[in-house]
Amino acid sequence: MPVTAGENPAEQRIWQSQPPFYELATAVIESPSGIEVLARRESVEQNPNYFLTPPLSTTQSSETAPVKQWTAVTSFPNPYAGLPIPTHQLLHYKRADGVDLTADLYLPAGYDKSKGPLPTLMEAYPAEFKTRAAASQVTGSPYEFVVFGWYSPVFFTATGYAVLANAAIPIIGEGNAEPNDTYTDQLVAGAKAAIDAGAATGAVDPRRVGVMGHSYGAFMTANLLAHCDFFRAGIARSGAYNRSLTPFGFQNEERTYWQAPEVYFKMSPFSFADKIKTPILLIHGEADNNTGTFPIQSERFYDALKGEGATVRFVLLPLEAHGYQGRESVLHMLWEMENWLDKYVKPEQPVAHSH
């Protein structure tokens, strides 16, 4: 809003997303009639489209503007029309140290809790923070439309799994402490909190949980299998496993290998290949162009695991970079993942590992 010279600008909320919709402002348009907001709107049942609010004056906010007066700008059809869509619930829970966390719980369409808890796939991507408050910020919304991307674990609700997606795994280092100094402890605590929160809903079977991640999430997956026994199996895609191969830092770690060699060693699942007894599926693009995750990371990690007698499978996708694009590659990836989960996670009783 314009501010007259000499005046203190007044804070005023002119637009806010309202249930049952999840809305994102993509543009703010000022006109003689007031302010219009171009918003991307979706709900659990409506796929995303763009809408324009009626002019909002300084005395009227979007909260009082009738929804029926919004003007549709696009009319993209539902890409999943006719398909059973999983239900979605945003979980709020605490880590053992009191940090507030969230995760998206997806359940198969038509799932009835009276049938008992489900085998579960957990997916996450850790992030570093300098304060507990920043780490506790809520991301996501219970009103989002379910989207299936090539990277998504939500596919597996169609084969009978509960999916804990986007599980918050904050790695916090307040004051003079660096987040990665206590990476492993916080990683394990975050995973346990997510599993416990899912189990509390009655839909997640804590005895049958698999964990997966891509890139830094793959690094997380391998570390979890090395440092806890919460999971039946792991799926690690396009990850880095030996931090001495990224000696000048990674993610938000600014210290070099020579400045903090103990951190690099302790954070590398390669260092604990002899401790990993849980079945792990490694998938990597043959032409990975991300400098931190060249294919040699998976190749050498596979060799170490195999040499130590681990249950491991390594899949190299021809011509694929860090993100997979070929239809054949994505379908094969999903086939590999489904076979791995059905063999090691879904059965009521653990499967004896073959070496």
Salt bridges, closest charged atoms under 4 A:
GLU23 OE2 - ARG41 NE 2.87
GLU42 OE2 - ARG40 NH1 2.69
ASP97 OD2 - ARG95 NH2 2.80
ASP97 OD2 - ARG132 NH1 3.98
ASP100 OD1 - LYS94 NZ 2.55
ASP104 OD1 - HIS88 NE2 2.68
ASP181 OD1 - ARG255 NH2 3.03
ASP196 OD2 - LYS192 NZ 2.75
ASP205 OD2 - ARG207 NH2 2.95
ASP205 OD2 - ARG208 NE 2.86
GLU253 OE2 - ARG255 NE 2.78
ASP288 OD2 - HIS284 NE2 2.94
ASP288 OD2 - HIS322 ND1 3.05
GLU336 OE1 - ARG313 NE 2.80
GLU336 OE2 - HIS332 NE2 2.93
ASP342 OD1 - LYS346 NZ 3.54
GLU348 OE1 - ARG207 NH2 3.18
GLU348 OE2 - ARG208 NH2 3.62
